Structures are given as structure tokens and as C-alpha cells.
Amino acid sequence: MMSRMLQACQAVVPGLCHGSARGPTESEAALARELQALLATRFDLSDPEHEALLHRLWRAAASVLPEVAAEEYTHPSTVWKFIGFQSENPESDLSRGGGVLALHCLIYVFEKHGEVVRPWHTLVRERRKDDVMLSYPFAASSISVTIAVLRLLGLVGLAGNPNRELPPHERWGVLRDLRSYFRLYTAAFMMVEQIFVETNATYMTFNTTVKGMEERMGALMARRDATVEDVEAAVDRRLVAPDDGVAGEVAAESRTTPRGARGGEG
């Protein structure tokens, strides 16, 4: 049984199950299930709680981007494309994958790292102005990173669906609470941008860029006694910040009854 599990997680992320690999503690497993539930909760604009989260994203983006602040919240709107969705209706991207977890991730990065996001978002947008193939849609691409970090932690399979069994690996120690996941996501997203620039990537090779991030992030997370702070510092020291209380806030929101939850893998 264990042999099959090791083979399965190696197939998802090479190197996931070797060395000092271990299964999750009770608290880590509970946190993993909470993240999986957020992922499996399909975004639904008719749900008042989901609508409120979308409005919160607008406000967070407006606090960072003057172009968003100049407009009134609504949907559909061309402003959603400016923020980085692929259409004027953000629901089309959000309902495609990542669940409400992807929306929480975007809110986090805009609310907690505005000083980092502002120049980064501008650079991504300017590249797309020159040639849409030379960059990536900021918000839509964030959804791919949301799922990639879950994959690094062994929480989802190749198709992005929650794993029923949580595999042993060397990275459980970095998953302390919900906030640690959002911090890992932010570092991973920034690393994607770094690799995208380093390799002169294009929109067509974005998936390869994400895979490159998974390899680098996986190595950082698997270091002996690695912490979230270690990972952040290795990517960009501006990400290392004091506690902001977001874990309890998101945890409270995530305890609502999931709607449209997907089945698991494995």
C-alpha cells in the first residue's frame, strides 16, 4: 500500500516522497482538508458570500491600482480585464478552477503585498500591451499557481482535484496554518514571474514556467527544518512580514457549507 502511495506522489511531483518524508500530523491533515474544501467549493456569483469576496477583491485591487480605484464596482466590466482576468466577467475564470481558494489567494496578494504587486502588475500589463503573447493574464494565471502550490503539498493530483489520501513528503513542516499557505502561494507566484523573465517565456510556454517554479519551490520547501520565512526570503525578502491575522479571517469564512464541491483523486 505504502509503495503504491510513494509511486503515486512521485508521479505528481518528482522528489515528493523521499528522504525524511513523513505523513501529516493531525493538525496538518485538518488544515489540508480545509484547503481542499476551499478548492472544491466552486465560485458562484449568485452566492452572496462569494459576491462579497469578489467585491473585496475589487476594493483590494483599487487600493493598489489607481485605474481600478477610479471606477465603481460592477460586473461585467472592462476593469476585470485590467485586473488580469481573461474576460469582463471574472466568474468565467474563477469557475474554471481553483474554487473560492483562488479568490482568497488574489485577495491576499493585493491586500497584504500591495507595494510588491503594483510594479509587478504594471510590468505584466505593459508586456501584454506590446504583445499579448509576451506575458500572461495576472489574475487568471494566479489560479494556476494556487493549484500548483497545493500540488507541491500533495493535496491535489495532476488534474487538480483533491487527493483522498495525503501522501508522505518532506514539506509538511512549512504548512503551519492557512496564512502559511497564502504566503507560499505569494512566493510561488512571484517566482513564476522571475522565471518567466529569466527564460524569455511566452504565454504559450506558461505551463512550463509553472513547472519550473514547482521544481524550485519544491526544493526550497524540502530543505531540513525549512520555514515559510526561509522560502519567502529566498524568493524576495520584501515578502517576509509580521503576522497579519489573515488565517483566522479566512478560516471563519471557509466554514460555510461548500457548494458545488468536486470529488477527490487517488
C-alpha positions as CSV (number, residue, x, y, z in Angstrom):
1,M,0.0,0.0,0.0
2,M,2.7,2.4,1.0
3,S,4.7,1.5,-2.1
4,R,1.8,2.4,-4.3
5,M,1.3,5.7,-2.5
6,L,5.0,6.6,-2.9
7,Q,4.8,5.8,-6.6
8,A,1.7,7.9,-7.0
9,C,3.1,11.0,-5.3
10,Q,6.4,10.7,-7.2
11,A,4.3,10.8,-10.4
12,V,2.6,14.1,-9.4
13,V,5.7,16.0,-8.2
14,P,9.2,14.3,-8.6
15,G,11.0,14.1,-5.3
16,L,7.8,14.5,-3.3
17,C,8.2,11.3,-1.3
18,H,11.9,10.6,-0.4
19,G,14.5,11.3,2.2
20,S,12.9,12.3,5.5
21,A,9.3,12.0,4.2
22,R,6.5,11.7,6.7
23,G,2.8,11.9,6.7
24,P,0.9,14.9,8.1
25,T,0.3,15.4,11.8
26,E,-3.4,15.6,12.9
27,S,-3.4,19.4,12.7
28,E,-1.6,19.5,9.3
29,A,-4.2,17.0,8.0
30,A,-7.0,19.1,9.2
31,L,-5.5,22.2,7.6
32,A,-5.0,20.2,4.4
33,R,-8.7,19.2,4.3
34,E,-9.7,22.8,4.9
35,L,-7.7,23.9,1.9
36,Q,-9.1,21.1,-0.2
37,A,-12.7,22.2,0.8
38,L,-12.0,25.8,-0.3
39,L,-10.6,24.5,-3.6
40,A,-13.6,22.2,-4.1
41,T,-16.1,25.0,-3.5
42,R,-17.0,26.2,-6.9
43,F,-17.2,30.0,-7.3
44,D,-20.8,31.0,-7.7
45,L,-21.7,34.7,-8.3
46,S,-25.3,34.0,-7.2
47,D,-23.9,33.2,-3.7
48,P,-24.0,36.4,-1.6
49,E,-20.8,35.3,0.3
50,H,-18.9,34.7,-3.0
51,E,-20.2,38.1,-4.3
52,A,-18.9,39.7,-1.2
53,L,-15.5,38.1,-1.7
54,L,-15.4,39.4,-5.3
55,H,-16.2,42.9,-4.1
56,R,-13.4,42.6,-1.5
57,L,-11.0,41.7,-4.3
58,W,-12.1,44.8,-6.2
59,R,-11.5,47.0,-3.2
60,A,-8.1,45.4,-2.6
61,A,-7.1,46.0,-6.2
62,A,-8.4,49.5,-6.0
63,S,-6.1,50.2,-3.0
64,V,-3.1,49.2,-5.2
65,L,-4.1,50.3,-8.7
66,P,-5.4,53.8,-9.3
67,E,-7.1,52.7,-12.5
68,V,-9.4,50.4,-10.5
69,A,-10.0,53.0,-7.8
70,A,-11.4,55.4,-10.4
71,E,-14.2,53.0,-11.3
72,E,-17.3,51.8,-9.4
73,Y,-17.6,48.1,-8.6
74,T,-19.6,46.2,-11.1
75,H,-19.6,43.1,-13.3
76,P,-19.2,42.6,-16.1
77,S,-16.7,45.4,-16.6
78,T,-13.5,46.0,-18.6
79,V,-11.8,46.7,-15.3
80,W,-11.8,43.0,-14.5
81,K,-9.6,42.5,-17.6
82,F,-7.4,45.3,-16.4
83,I,-7.0,43.5,-13.0
84,G,-5.9,40.4,-15.0
85,F,-8.9,38.2,-15.8
86,Q,-9.4,37.0,-19.3
87,S,-12.8,38.5,-19.8
88,E,-15.0,41.2,-18.5
89,N,-16.8,38.7,-16.3
90,P,-14.4,37.3,-13.6
91,E,-16.7,34.4,-12.9
92,S,-15.6,32.7,-16.2
93,D,-12.1,32.3,-14.9
94,L,-13.0,31.7,-11.2
95,S,-15.5,29.0,-12.0
96,R,-13.0,27.2,-14.3
97,G,-10.7,26.1,-11.5
98,G,-9.2,27.0,-8.1
99,G,-12.6,27.3,-6.3
100,V,-13.0,30.1,-3.8
101,L,-9.4,29.4,-2.6
102,A,-8.1,31.0,-5.8
103,L,-10.2,34.1,-5.0
104,H,-8.8,34.2,-1.4
105,C,-5.3,34.0,-2.8
106,L,-5.8,37.0,-5.1
107,I,-7.3,39.0,-2.2
108,Y,-4.4,38.1,0.0
109,V,-1.7,39.2,-2.5
110,F,-3.4,42.5,-3.2
111,E,-4.3,43.3,0.4
112,K,-1.0,42.2,2.0
113,H,1.6,42.9,-0.6
114,G,0.4,46.0,-2.5
115,E,3.9,47.5,-2.6
116,V,5.2,44.4,-4.4
117,V,2.1,43.9,-6.6
118,R,1.9,47.4,-8.0
119,P,5.2,47.4,-10.1
120,W,4.8,43.7,-10.8
121,H,1.2,44.0,-12.1
122,T,2.3,47.1,-14.2
123,L,5.2,45.2,-15.8
124,V,3.0,42.2,-16.7
125,R,0.3,44.6,-18.2
126,E,2.8,46.6,-20.2
127,R,4.3,43.5,-21.7
128,R,0.8,42.4,-22.8
129,K,0.3,45.8,-24.4
130,D,3.3,45.3,-26.6
131,D,2.4,41.7,-27.5
132,V,-0.2,39.6,-25.7
133,M,1.9,36.5,-26.2
134,L,4.9,38.1,-24.3
135,S,3.1,38.0,-20.9
136,Y,0.2,36.3,-19.0
137,P,-3.1,37.5,-17.6
138,F,-2.3,38.3,-14.0
139,A,-5.4,37.1,-12.2
140,A,-6.2,34.2,-14.4
141,S,-2.6,32.9,-14.1
142,S,-2.8,33.2,-10.4
143,I,-5.3,30.4,-10.4
144,S,-2.8,28.0,-11.9
145,V,-0.3,28.9,-9.2
146,T,-3.0,28.4,-6.5
147,I,-3.3,24.8,-7.7
148,A,0.4,24.3,-8.2
149,V,1.2,25.0,-4.6
150,L,-1.4,22.5,-3.5
151,R,0.2,20.0,-5.7
152,L,3.6,20.7,-4.1
153,L,2.0,19.9,-0.8
154,G,0.5,16.7,-2.1
155,L,-3.1,18.0,-1.6
156,V,-4.2,17.6,-5.3
157,G,-3.4,15.2,-8.1
158,L,-2.3,16.0,-11.7
159,A,-5.9,17.0,-12.7
160,G,-6.1,19.5,-9.8
161,N,-8.7,17.6,-7.8
162,P,-8.3,16.9,-4.1
163,N,-6.4,13.7,-3.1
164,R,-8.4,11.4,-0.8
165,E,-5.1,10.2,0.8
166,L,-2.5,12.7,1.9
167,P,0.9,11.4,0.9
168,P,4.1,11.4,2.9
169,H,6.7,14.1,2.0
170,E,9.3,16.4,3.4
171,R,7.2,19.6,3.1
172,W,4.5,19.2,5.7
173,G,6.5,21.3,8.2
174,V,6.0,24.6,6.2
175,L,2.2,24.3,6.4
176,R,1.6,25.7,9.8
177,D,-1.8,27.5,9.3
178,L,-3.9,28.9,6.5
179,R,-1.8,32.0,6.3
180,S,1.3,30.0,5.7
181,Y,-0.4,28.6,2.6
182,F,-1.2,32.1,1.3
183,R,2.4,33.1,1.9
184,L,3.7,30.1,0.0
185,Y,1.3,31.0,-2.9
186,T,2.6,34.6,-3.0
187,A,6.2,33.4,-3.1
188,A,5.4,30.9,-5.8
189,F,3.6,33.5,-7.9
190,M,6.5,35.9,-7.7
191,M,8.9,33.1,-8.6
192,V,6.8,32.4,-11.7
193,E,7.3,36.0,-12.8
194,Q,11.1,35.7,-12.1
195,I,11.3,32.5,-14.2
196,F,9.1,34.0,-16.9
197,V,11.6,36.9,-17.3
198,E,14.7,34.7,-16.9
199,T,13.7,32.3,-19.6
200,N,12.1,34.8,-22.0
201,A,8.9,32.8,-21.8
202,T,5.7,33.5,-23.6
203,Y,2.1,32.9,-22.9
204,M,2.3,29.6,-24.9
205,T,5.1,28.3,-22.5
206,F,3.4,29.5,-19.3
207,N,2.8,25.9,-18.1
208,T,6.5,25.2,-18.5
209,T,7.2,28.2,-16.4
210,V,4.9,26.9,-13.7
211,K,6.6,23.5,-13.7
212,G,9.9,25.3,-13.3
213,M,8.5,27.1,-10.3
214,E,7.3,23.8,-8.8
215,E,10.8,22.3,-9.1
216,R,12.5,25.3,-7.4
217,M,9.8,25.8,-4.7
218,G,9.8,22.1,-4.0
219,A,13.5,22.1,-3.4
220,L,13.2,25.1,-1.0
221,M,10.3,23.6,0.9
222,A,12.0,20.3,1.3
223,R,15.1,21.7,3.0
224,R,15.7,20.4,6.5
225,D,13.7,22.5,9.0
226,A,12.6,24.8,6.3
227,T,10.1,27.6,7.3
228,V,7.8,29.8,5.3
229,E,10.1,32.7,6.1
230,D,13.0,30.8,4.5
231,V,11.1,30.3,1.3
232,E,9.9,33.9,1.2
233,A,13.4,35.2,1.8
234,A,14.8,33.0,-1.0
235,V,12.3,34.5,-3.4
236,D,12.1,38.1,-2.3
237,R,12.9,39.5,1.1
238,R,10.0,42.0,0.8
239,L,7.6,39.1,1.3
240,V,8.8,38.4,4.9
241,A,6.3,40.2,7.1
242,P,4.8,40.1,10.6
243,D,1.6,38.2,11.4
244,D,-1.4,39.9,9.8
245,G,-4.2,37.8,11.3
246,V,-5.5,36.6,7.9
247,A,-5.6,32.9,8.9
248,G,-8.4,33.3,11.4
249,E,-10.3,35.5,9.0
250,V,-10.2,33.1,6.1
251,A,-10.8,30.1,8.4
252,A,-14.1,31.7,9.6
253,E,-15.2,32.3,6.0
254,S,-14.2,28.8,4.9
255,R,-16.5,27.1,7.4
256,T,-19.6,27.9,5.4
257,T,-21.2,24.9,3.7
258,P,-19.3,24.2,0.4
259,R,-21.4,24.5,-2.7
260,G,-20.5,22.6,-5.9
261,A,-17.7,20.7,-4.3
262,R,-15.7,18.4,-6.6
263,G,-14.8,14.8,-6.0
264,G,-11.3,13.7,-5.0
265,E,-8.5,11.9,-6.7
266,G,-6.5,8.9,-5.7
